[in-house]
């Protein structure tokens, strides 16, 4: 891998990371106790009211946000792992067979950790 290609990939990964963190922070906050973990914010109802439909709506929204949080956390972890591989000069090496991952695959999927052969097995 050329230095230029690695810098381009690193830039893409960092941009994607920032976008994911921005999206996550719109409805969740970082968990200070667990690395790479976020916690979805739950609405504070304060004093209970007789209108439970609002509470039901907010609970349903919270449950939907949990699913989105989980998906975004997985994507964020893959990006962080790829950035770590760049630091360790292991970027572009298949985690399974230790062969080279083609540049074309890395351009399409910068966080790819498997070559196409291993990914399709």
MDAnalysis code that builds the backbone (N, CA, C; Angstrom):
import MDAnalysis as mda
import numpy as np

u = mda.Universe.empty(363, n_residues=121, atom_resindex=np.repeat(np.arange(121), 3), trajectory=True)
u.add_TopologyAttr("name", ["N", "CA", "C"] * 121)
u.add_TopologyAttr("resid", np.arange(1, 122))
u.add_TopologyAttr("resname", ["UNK", "UNK", "UNK", "UNK", "UNK", "UNK", "UNK", "UNK", "UNK", "UNK", "UNK", "UNK", "UNK", "UNK", "UNK", "UNK", "UNK", "UNK", "UNK", "UNK", "UNK", "UNK", "UNK", "UNK", "UNK", "UNK", "UNK", "UNK", "UNK", "UNK", "UNK", "UNK", "UNK", "UNK", "UNK", "UNK", "UNK", "UNK", "UNK", "UNK", "UNK", "UNK", "UNK", "UNK", "UNK", "UNK", "UNK", "UNK", "UNK", "UNK", "UNK", "UNK", "UNK", "UNK", "UNK", "UNK", "UNK", "UNK", "UNK", "UNK", "UNK", "UNK", "UNK", "UNK", "UNK", "UNK", "UNK", "UNK", "UNK", "UNK", "UNK", "UNK", "UNK", "UNK", "UNK", "UNK", "UNK", "UNK", "UNK", "UNK", "UNK", "UNK", "UNK", "UNK", "UNK", "UNK", "UNK", "UNK", "UNK", "UNK", "UNK", "UNK", "UNK", "UNK", "UNK", "UNK", "UNK", "UNK", "UNK", "UNK", "UNK", "UNK", "UNK", "UNK", "UNK", "UNK", "UNK", "UNK", "UNK", "UNK", "UNK", "UNK", "UNK", "UNK", "UNK", "UNK", "UNK", "UNK", "UNK", "UNK", "UNK"])
u.atoms.positions = np.array([
    [0.840, -1.181, 0.000],
    [0.000, 0.000, 0.000],
    [0.893, 1.255, 0.000],
    [0.525, 2.181, -0.821],
    [1.292, 3.420, -0.848],
    [0.871, 4.309, 0.314],
    [1.760, 5.193, 0.671],
    [1.473, 6.124, 1.769],
    [0.259, 6.997, 1.416],
    [0.187, 7.406, 0.165],
    [-0.929, 8.252, -0.272],
    [-2.273, 7.527, -0.134],
    [-2.292, 6.259, -0.564],
    [-3.528, 5.470, -0.464],
    [-3.936, 5.320, 1.006],
    [-2.975, 5.028, 1.856],
    [-3.277, 4.877, 3.287],
    [-3.818, 6.174, 3.883],
    [-3.244, 7.295, 3.488],
    [-3.724, 8.597, 3.981],
    [-5.149, 8.869, 3.503],
    [-5.433, 8.525, 2.252],
    [-6.792, 8.701, 1.721],
    [-7.789, 7.844, 2.499],
    [-7.415, 6.606, 2.746],
    [-8.294, 5.699, 3.478],
    [-8.490, 6.182, 4.906],
    [-7.416, 6.610, 5.528],
    [-7.500, 7.124, 6.898],
    [-8.430, 8.330, 6.952],
    [-8.316, 9.196, 5.975],
    [-9.181, 10.379, 5.912],
    [-10.651, 9.978, 5.759],
    [-10.935, 9.018, 4.878],
    [-12.312, 8.528, 4.703],
    [-12.845, 7.940, 6.011],
    [-12.020, 7.117, 6.643],
    [-12.438, 6.470, 7.888],
    [-12.711, 7.496, 8.984],
    [-11.841, 8.480, 9.109],
    [-12.042, 9.505, 10.141],
    [-13.282, 10.335, 9.863],
    [-13.546, 10.618, 8.585],
    [-14.759, 11.360, 8.213],
    [-16.000, 10.538, 8.589],
    [-15.993, 9.258, 8.241],
    [-17.114, 8.381, 8.579],
    [-17.288, 8.265, 10.090],
    [-16.172, 8.189, 10.800],
    [-16.214, 8.101, 12.260],
    [-16.874, 9.350, 12.848],
    [-16.473, 10.513, 12.377],
    [-17.055, 11.761, 12.878],
    [-18.550, 11.838, 12.598],
    [-18.955, 11.392, 11.414],
    [-20.382, 11.411, 11.072],
    [-21.184, 10.464, 11.970],
    [-20.642, 9.275, 12.210],
    [-21.328, 8.322, 13.091],
    [-21.426, 8.852, 14.510],
    [-20.344, 9.424, 15.004],
    [-20.360, 9.973, 16.367],
    [-21.340, 11.130, 16.489],
    [-21.425, 11.939, 15.441],
    [-22.387, 13.049, 15.445],
    [-23.816, 12.512, 15.481],
    [-24.081, 11.503, 14.664],
    [-25.420, 10.905, 14.641],
    [-25.756, 10.264, 15.991],
    [-24.803, 9.528, 16.537],
    [-25.024, 8.896, 17.845],
    [-25.284, 9.933, 18.932],
    [-24.529, 11.012, 18.910],
    [-24.675, 12.016, 19.968],
    [-26.009, 12.754, 19.904],
    [-26.739, 12.597, 18.806],
    [-28.044, 13.248, 18.705],
    [-29.101, 12.563, 19.572],
    [-28.836, 11.302, 19.962],
    [-29.812, 10.600, 20.794],
    [-29.176, 9.731, 21.879],
    [-27.852, 9.747, 21.937],
    [-27.154, 8.912, 22.922],
    [-25.948, 9.665, 23.464],
    [-25.368, 9.108, 24.505],
    [-24.151, 9.694, 25.065],
    [-23.125, 8.591, 25.277],
    [-21.858, 8.982, 25.238],
    [-20.789, 8.003, 25.453],
    [-20.888, 7.417, 26.852],
    [-20.625, 6.142, 26.924],
    [-20.563, 5.463, 28.216],
    [-19.135, 5.616, 28.730],
    [-18.935, 6.351, 29.825],
    [-17.570, 6.583, 30.305],
    [-16.892, 5.325, 30.847],
    [-17.666, 4.300, 31.133],
    [-17.110, 3.087, 31.731],
    [-16.703, 2.026, 30.714],
    [-17.308, 2.068, 29.525],
    [-17.048, 1.030, 28.529],
    [-16.610, 1.688, 27.219],
    [-15.414, 1.333, 26.776],
    [-14.865, 1.899, 25.548],
    [-15.767, 1.570, 24.359],
    [-15.947, 2.537, 23.497],
    [-16.745, 2.394, 22.265],
    [-18.210, 2.060, 22.521],
    [-18.703, 2.326, 23.712],
    [-20.105, 2.062, 24.020],
    [-20.848, 3.387, 24.199],
    [-22.054, 3.408, 23.728],
    [-22.924, 4.577, 23.862],
    [-24.183, 4.138, 24.588],
    [-24.835, 5.084, 25.242],
    [-26.089, 4.804, 25.942],
    [-27.181, 5.721, 25.401],
    [-28.235, 5.115, 24.905],
    [-29.372, 5.884, 24.409],
    [-30.029, 6.613, 25.563],
    [-30.324, 7.880, 25.310],
    [-30.970, 8.702, 26.344],
    [-32.453, 8.348, 26.397],
    [-32.957, 8.229, 27.615],
    [-34.377, 7.965, 27.801],
    [-35.031, 9.246, 28.288],
    [-36.203, 9.541, 27.785],
    [-36.904, 10.768, 28.154],
    [-37.165, 10.814, 29.654],
    [-36.999, 11.987, 30.225],
    [-37.295, 12.199, 31.644],
    [-38.743, 12.674, 31.743],
    [-39.571, 11.836, 32.326],
    [-40.990, 12.166, 32.404],
    [-41.316, 13.111, 33.550],
    [-40.384, 13.272, 34.476],
    [-40.677, 14.121, 35.629],
    [-41.842, 13.532, 36.391],
    [-42.774, 14.377, 36.754],
    [-43.970, 13.868, 37.436],
    [-44.870, 13.193, 36.424],
    [-45.448, 12.095, 36.847],
    [-46.347, 11.364, 35.957],
    [-47.609, 12.184, 35.711],
    [-48.035, 12.109, 34.482],
    [-49.269, 12.797, 34.116],
    [-50.322, 11.757, 33.777],
    [-51.522, 12.224, 33.575],
    [-52.587, 11.300, 33.216],
    [-52.507, 10.915, 31.735],
    [-51.687, 11.638, 30.966],
    [-51.552, 11.354, 29.538],
    [-50.420, 10.345, 29.318],
    [-50.786, 9.080, 29.347],
    [-49.770, 8.036, 29.195],
    [-49.411, 7.802, 27.724],
    [-50.184, 8.346, 26.787],
    [-49.868, 8.140, 25.368],
    [-48.528, 8.774, 25.015],
    [-48.205, 9.897, 25.628],
    [-46.908, 10.541, 25.381],
    [-45.773, 9.651, 25.900],
    [-45.990, 9.067, 27.064],
    [-44.977, 8.172, 27.630],
    [-44.798, 6.932, 26.756],
    [-45.889, 6.419, 26.232],
    [-45.819, 5.252, 25.349],
    [-45.050, 5.604, 24.078],
    [-45.348, 6.766, 23.489],
    [-44.641, 7.205, 22.285],
    [-43.144, 7.347, 22.549],
    [-42.802, 7.929, 23.663],
    [-41.387, 8.129, 23.982],
    [-40.683, 6.804, 24.276],
    [-41.396, 5.869, 24.869],
    [-40.819, 4.551, 25.124],
    [-40.573, 3.818, 23.811],
    [-41.521, 3.917, 22.888],
    [-41.345, 3.290, 21.578],
    [-40.176, 3.928, 20.818],
    [-40.041, 5.232, 20.919],
    [-38.928, 5.930, 20.273],
    [-37.597, 5.480, 20.884],
    [-37.575, 5.334, 22.194],
    [-36.377, 4.869, 22.895],
    [-35.971, 3.478, 22.405],
    [-36.944, 2.595, 22.287],
    [-36.657, 1.235, 21.824],
    [-36.112, 1.233, 20.398],
    [-36.661, 2.088, 19.545],
    [-36.165, 2.199, 18.173],
    [-34.737, 2.754, 18.174],
    [-34.478, 3.740, 19.027],
    [-33.141, 4.324, 19.126],
    [-32.115, 3.300, 19.601],
    [-32.526, 2.385, 20.474],
    [-31.603, 1.341, 20.944],
    [-31.092, 0.500, 19.776],
    [-31.987, 0.159, 18.881],
    [-31.607, -0.637, 17.722],
    [-30.648, 0.134, 16.821],
    [-30.953, 1.391, 16.584],
    [-30.085, 2.236, 15.755],
    [-28.728, 2.402, 16.441],
    [-28.743, 2.618, 17.748],
    [-27.496, 2.753, 18.507],
    [-26.615, 1.535, 18.311],
    [-27.195, 0.369, 18.450],
    [-26.434, -0.874, 18.307],
    [-25.790, -0.971, 16.924],
    [-26.557, -0.690, 15.895],
    [-26.057, -0.750, 14.522],
    [-24.915, 0.247, 14.308],
    [-25.091, 1.471, 14.796],
    [-24.062, 2.496, 14.628],
    [-22.806, 2.167, 15.429],
    [-22.986, 1.578, 16.613],
    [-21.832, 1.173, 17.423],
    [-20.996, 0.117, 16.699],
    [-21.655, -0.812, 16.042],
    [-20.949, -1.852, 15.294],
    [-20.146, -1.220, 14.155],
    [-20.772, -0.299, 13.424],
    [-20.081, 0.386, 12.334],
    [-18.889, 1.190, 12.866],
    [-19.106, 1.870, 13.983],
    [-18.049, 2.677, 14.590],
    [-16.882, 1.797, 15.038],
    [-17.183, 0.645, 15.590],
    [-16.123, -0.272, 16.021],
    [-15.308, -0.749, 14.828],
    [-15.968, -1.067, 13.731],
    [-15.256, -1.503, 12.533],
    [-14.330, -0.405, 12.019],
    [-14.796, 0.824, 12.068],
    [-13.973, 1.957, 11.635],
    [-12.781, 2.129, 12.569],
    [-13.022, 2.077, 13.867],
    [-11.926, 2.209, 14.833],
    [-10.908, 1.082, 14.672],
    [-11.386, -0.126, 14.399],
    [-10.488, -1.251, 14.168],
    [-9.631, -1.019, 12.923],
    [-10.247, -0.492, 11.862],
    [-9.501, -0.213, 10.629],
    [-8.447, 0.865, 10.867],
    [-8.808, 1.900, 11.610],
    [-7.835, 2.953, 11.937],
    [-6.675, 2.378, 12.749],
    [-6.980, 1.451, 13.626],
    [-5.935, 0.799, 14.432],
    [-5.028, -0.047, 13.533],
    [-5.610, -0.722, 12.541],
    [-4.798, -1.515, 11.620],
    [-3.863, -0.616, 10.812],
    [-4.337, 0.579, 10.451],
    [-3.471, 1.521, 9.744],
    [-2.289, 1.894, 10.636],
    [-2.556, 2.185, 11.901],
    [-1.477, 2.534, 12.845],
    [-0.455, 1.414, 12.972],
    [-0.929, 0.182, 12.953],
    [-0.056, -0.977, 13.173],
    [0.514, -1.550, 11.867],
    [0.331, -0.827, 10.765],
    [0.800, -1.284, 9.446],
    [0.213, -2.647, 9.070],
    [-1.008, -2.891, 9.473],
    [-1.673, -4.155, 9.154],
    [-2.904, -3.927, 8.275],
    [-3.101, -2.693, 7.814],
    [-4.257, -2.372, 6.985],
    [-4.119, -3.041, 5.628],
    [-5.198, -3.636, 5.159],
    [-5.194, -4.283, 3.851],
    [-4.753, -5.729, 3.899],
    [-4.591, -6.247, 5.108],
    [-4.220, -7.648, 5.281],
    [-5.429, -8.385, 5.845],
    [-5.828, -9.447, 5.171],
    [-7.003, -10.218, 5.578],
    [-6.781, -10.814, 6.969],
    [-7.755, -10.616, 7.826],
    [-7.676, -11.127, 9.200],
    [-7.713, -12.653, 9.255],
    [-8.270, -13.266, 8.214],
    [-8.441, -14.720, 8.222],
    [-7.272, -15.441, 7.548],
    [-7.024, -15.124, 6.285],
    [-6.001, -15.856, 5.531],
    [-4.651, -15.140, 5.489],
    [-4.620, -13.905, 5.960],
    [-3.402, -13.066, 5.989],
    [-2.935, -12.646, 4.594],
    [-3.782, -12.854, 3.590],
    [-3.474, -12.385, 2.235],
    [-3.803, -10.903, 2.109],
    [-3.480, -10.339, 0.953],
    [-3.754, -8.922, 0.721],
    [-5.219, -8.719, 0.322],
    [-5.786, -7.647, 0.860],
    [-7.126, -7.222, 0.446],
    [-6.922, -6.253, -0.715],
    [-7.636, -6.472, -1.809],
    [-7.469, -5.623, -2.990],
    [-7.875, -4.178, -2.702],
    [-7.135, -3.259, -3.331],
    [-7.419, -1.826, -3.166],
    [-8.857, -1.493, -3.563],
    [-9.336, -2.127, -4.608],
    [-10.703, -1.884, -5.082],
    [-11.710, -2.170, -3.962],
    [-11.495, -3.253, -3.244],
    [-12.384, -3.600, -2.119],
    [-12.252, -2.575, -1.001],
    [-11.035, -2.178, -0.697],
    [-10.818, -1.204, 0.385],
    [-11.393, 0.168, 0.034],
    [-11.330, 0.526, -1.241],
    [-11.930, 1.801, -1.657],
    [-13.443, 1.772, -1.462],
    [-14.058, 0.642, -1.786],
    [-15.512, 0.505, -1.644],
    [-15.916, 0.337, -0.190],
    [-15.060, -0.313, 0.577],
    [-15.374, -0.618, 1.979],
    [-14.095, -0.425, 2.806],
    [-13.786, 0.826, 3.197],
    [-12.517, 1.118, 3.862],
    [-12.275, 0.354, 5.164],
    [-13.330, -0.118, 5.794],
    [-13.144, -0.848, 7.050],
    [-13.073, -2.362, 6.862],
    [-12.997, -2.816, 5.612],
    [-12.946, -4.249, 5.317],
    [-11.790, -4.907, 6.064],
    [-12.101, -6.026, 6.693],
    [-11.065, -6.764, 7.419],
    [-10.771, -8.119, 6.786],
    [-11.596, -8.495, 5.804],
    [-11.413, -9.769, 5.104],
    [-11.290, -9.530, 3.615],
    [-10.494, -10.356, 2.948],
    [-10.442, -10.315, 1.488],
    [-11.787, -10.834, 0.972],
    [-12.054, -10.607, -0.286],
    [-13.356, -10.989, -0.830],
    [-13.554, -12.505, -0.778],
    [-12.487, -13.274, -0.968],
    [-12.584, -14.734, -0.929],
    [-13.020, -15.205, 0.457],
    [-12.399, -14.677, 1.502],
    [-12.752, -15.085, 2.868],
    [-14.122, -14.536, 3.290],
    [-14.450, -13.349, 2.792],
    [-15.728, -12.727, 3.148],
    [-16.912, -13.475, 2.564],
    [-16.700, -14.149, 1.436],
    [-17.814, -14.858, 0.805],
    [-17.885, -16.321, 1.169],
    [-16.999, -16.799, 2.007],
    [-17.041, -18.199, 2.448],
    [-18.127, -18.405, 3.468],
])
